Amino acid sequence: MEKNIIYNEDCFVTISKMIENGDKIDCVLTSPPYNMTKRKGGYADTGRYDIYDDWKTEDDYLKWTVDLFNGFDGILNENRPVLYNFSYSIENPSLPYKLITNIVEKTNFTLIDTVIWKKKQGLPFPANSKRLCRNWEYVFVFVRKNEIDTYENNRKVSSVSEKTGQKYYEAIYNYIEATNNDGKCPYNQATYSSELCIKLMDIYCQDNWVVYDPFMGSGTTAISCLKRGNGVSYIGSEISEQQCKYAEERIKTLCI
């Protein structure tokens, strides 16, 4: 697949093409739909997404996620990570844990770290006495089960024990503060933050890597790769034609 392109198609189509062509990527960095199953229309009627109905049954959503990770297994280079931003709806707070369990049990991937993304603002608004306002989300870090001790990242050795030769690495904490998003998008009310993406890439992505986002949306991951520079490129999939056009305009503005 050509780099620095957002393909206007379902991510499973893009992944199938990459597998068929033998194309590989070095990191998955994405924020998928969260499956707001119990809200009418999955937010489609309120404009959360312009064409996607985020309302699969829980079983269908979990199977869809397992199929997605099995697809990642076919395109991800060895010793590379999947960075998966995910949160939960008020109606289904247990979904992230079920998601992890299904990925670990039914794919070649396992969870190696959980990063907390601390946002500037929290939701929902305090109109429910039973629910706390959420001002953070998860970023789950997955690697293949046989690559737990070999996957590559950017942590540097800070010291080496003279007695044992034990290496000690710089302390990077699993807590990132970043803006909620890059601004409003008329076709997608669930965007995430290029500040978050760049900070994640600083930890997990090396120079000249190819980053894949199967849900490119308004182009945040693409913008982040270009801002970070150092040869980092992107491939994206997005089913919405309007969002693809919106993302391309953002990229043009950045490159002017």
Protein Blocks (a to p, Z undefined) as FASTA:
>chain_A
ZZhiacdddfklmmmmmmmnopacfbdcddddehiakbghklmmnomamkbccfbcfklm
mmmmmmmmmmmmmmgcghiacdddddddfklmmlmmmmmmmmmmmmcbdcfbdcddddfb
dcdddfbfkbccdfbdcddddddfklmmmcccfbdcfbdcfklopacdddddfbdcddfb
ebdcfkbccbccfklmmmmmmmmpcghiacddfblmnommmmmmmmnnnoiacddddfbl
klmmmmmmmmmmmmZZ
